Amino acid sequence: MESAGALGWVAITPAPAPFVAEMGEAGIFYGNRVLYAFRDKPDGKAHVEFVNTFRPLYPALSAYVKEYHTTGLT
């Protein structure tokens, strides 16, 4: 997924939370493309489930980073 780069927040200083949020938004954009492409296909259920399961990860990660690592990893 496009948003996997958000896991690199550990190298971002001084404020990694906006980076995580931005990458999460990129993931939502591409996830929507996957949902659109596979919504009516009989073999698309796994793709739709993956996107719907993966989607809440980045808002939660962004909130965690914002709360506990506001100036980067210490």
Backbone as numpy.savetxt, mean C-alpha at the origin, in Angstrom:
# Nx Ny Nz CAx CAy CAz Cx Cy Cz
3.08 -5.72 -6.41 2.25 -4.52 -6.41 3.11 -3.28 -6.41
2.58 -2.27 -6.98 3.27 -0.98 -7.08 3.59 -0.41 -5.70
2.77 -0.68 -4.74 2.94 -0.09 -3.41 3.99 -0.79 -2.56
4.60 -1.84 -3.05 5.61 -2.55 -2.27 6.79 -1.66 -1.90
7.03 -0.63 -2.69 8.11 0.30 -2.38 7.92 1.02 -1.06
6.70 1.06 -0.56 6.43 1.71 0.73 7.16 1.01 1.87
7.52 -0.24 1.66 8.25 -0.95 2.71 9.66 -0.40 2.88
10.09 0.43 1.96 11.38 1.09 2.07 11.35 2.32 2.95
10.27 2.52 3.69 10.14 3.69 4.56 11.26 3.76 5.57
11.89 2.63 5.87 12.95 2.61 6.88 14.15 3.45 6.46
14.28 3.74 5.17 15.40 4.53 4.68 15.04 5.99 4.44
13.79 6.35 4.69 13.34 7.72 4.41 13.43 8.56 5.69
14.08 9.71 5.58 14.13 10.67 6.67 13.86 12.05 6.09
13.35 12.98 6.77 12.97 12.98 8.17 11.53 12.55 8.42
10.69 12.41 7.40 9.27 12.10 7.63 8.82 10.99 6.68
8.90 9.74 7.12 8.55 8.64 6.23 7.05 8.40 6.06
6.20 8.89 6.95 4.75 8.62 6.86 4.14 9.11 5.55
4.45 10.33 5.07 3.88 10.75 3.78 4.34 9.86 2.62
5.57 9.36 2.70 6.07 8.44 1.67 5.24 7.16 1.65
4.97 6.61 2.82 4.17 5.39 2.91 2.77 5.65 2.37
2.18 6.77 2.73 0.84 7.10 2.26 0.81 7.25 0.75
1.82 7.90 0.19 1.88 8.10 -1.27 2.02 6.76 -2.00
2.87 5.91 -1.50 3.04 4.60 -2.14 1.77 3.76 -1.98
1.10 3.90 -0.85 -0.17 3.20 -0.66 -1.22 3.66 -1.65
-1.23 4.96 -1.94 -2.17 5.48 -2.94 -1.85 4.93 -4.33
-0.57 4.79 -4.62 -0.19 4.18 -5.90 -0.68 2.73 -5.96
-0.59 2.04 -4.85 -1.09 0.67 -4.79 -2.59 0.60 -5.00
-3.31 1.55 -4.44 -4.77 1.59 -4.62 -5.09 1.84 -6.09
-4.35 2.75 -6.73 -4.57 3.03 -8.14 -4.41 1.76 -8.98
-3.31 1.07 -8.80 -3.07 -0.13 -9.59 -3.97 -1.28 -9.14
-4.31 -1.32 -7.87 -5.26 -2.32 -7.39 -6.62 -2.15 -8.04
-7.03 -0.91 -8.23 -8.30 -0.65 -8.91 -8.25 -1.15 -10.36
-7.10 -1.03 -10.99 -6.96 -1.55 -12.35 -7.08 -3.07 -12.36
-6.52 -3.73 -11.37 -6.64 -5.19 -11.27 -8.10 -5.56 -11.02
-8.75 -4.86 -10.12 -10.16 -5.14 -9.84 -11.01 -4.98 -11.10
-10.75 -3.93 -11.85 -11.50 -3.69 -13.07 -11.25 -4.79 -14.11
-10.00 -5.20 -14.24 -9.64 -6.19 -15.24 -10.17 -7.58 -14.92
-10.26 -7.92 -13.64 -10.61 -9.28 -13.26 -11.98 -9.44 -12.62
-12.75 -8.40 -12.53 -14.02 -8.47 -11.81 -15.02 -9.43 -12.44
-15.03 -9.55 -13.75 -16.01 -10.41 -14.42 -15.42 -11.70 -14.97
-14.17 -11.95 -14.69 -13.52 -13.14 -15.22 -13.68 -14.30 -14.24
-13.95 -15.49 -14.74 -14.15 -16.63 -13.84 -12.89 -17.00 -13.04
-11.71 -16.74 -13.59 -10.48 -17.05 -12.87 -9.93 -15.84 -12.12
-10.70 -14.77 -12.01 -10.24 -13.55 -11.39 -10.47 -13.44 -9.90
-11.13 -14.42 -9.31 -11.47 -14.34 -7.88 -10.22 -14.18 -7.01
-9.17 -14.92 -7.30 -7.95 -14.83 -6.50 -7.33 -13.44 -6.58
-7.37 -12.83 -7.75 -6.81 -11.49 -7.92 -7.61 -10.47 -7.11
-8.91 -10.57 -7.19 -9.78 -9.65 -6.45 -9.59 -9.83 -4.95
-9.51 -11.06 -4.49 -9.29 -11.31 -3.05 -7.95 -10.75 -2.60
-6.92 -10.91 -3.42 -5.59 -10.40 -3.06 -5.63 -8.89 -2.90
-6.21 -8.20 -3.87 -6.27 -6.73 -3.80 -7.07 -6.29 -2.58
-8.20 -6.92 -2.34 -9.04 -6.54 -1.21 -8.40 -6.86 0.13
-7.56 -7.87 0.18 -6.85 -8.21 1.42 -5.65 -7.30 1.64
-4.96 -6.97 0.57 -3.75 -6.17 0.64 -4.02 -4.69 0.88
-5.16 -4.22 0.43 -5.49 -2.78 0.45 -5.39 -2.12 1.83
-5.86 -2.71 2.92 -5.79 -2.03 4.22 -4.39 -1.97 4.85
-3.45 -2.67 4.27 -2.10 -2.73 4.86 -1.44 -1.35 4.92
-1.49 -0.59 3.84 -0.74 0.66 3.79 -1.32 1.79 4.61
-2.63 1.96 4.70 -3.11 2.97 5.66 -2.72 2.62 7.11
-2.75 1.34 7.44 -2.34 0.93 8.79 -0.85 1.16 8.99
-0.04 0.84 7.98 1.41 1.06 8.09 1.71 2.56 8.19
1.01 3.36 7.42 1.21 4.81 7.48 0.88 5.35 8.87
-0.21 4.89 9.44 -0.60 5.33 10.79 0.44 4.90 11.82
0.95 3.68 11.68 1.98 3.18 12.60 3.25 4.03 12.51
3.70 4.27 11.28 4.92 5.05 11.08 4.73 6.47 11.60
3.57 7.04 11.35 3.30 8.40 11.81 3.30 8.50 13.33
2.80 7.46 13.98 2.73 7.49 15.44 4.06 7.18 16.12
4.78 6.18 15.61 5.97 5.70 16.32 7.30 6.11 15.69
7.30 6.53 14.45 8.57 6.87 13.77 8.41 8.15 12.95
7.98 9.21 13.58 7.69 10.45 12.88 8.91 11.06 12.18
10.09 10.84 12.71 11.29 11.40 12.10 12.17 10.33 11.46
11.64 9.17 11.26 12.40 8.08 10.66 12.70 7.00 11.67
13.35 5.98 11.19 13.69 4.84 12.04 14.85 5.22 12.96
14.66 4.98 14.25 15.73 5.31 15.20 16.15 4.10 15.97
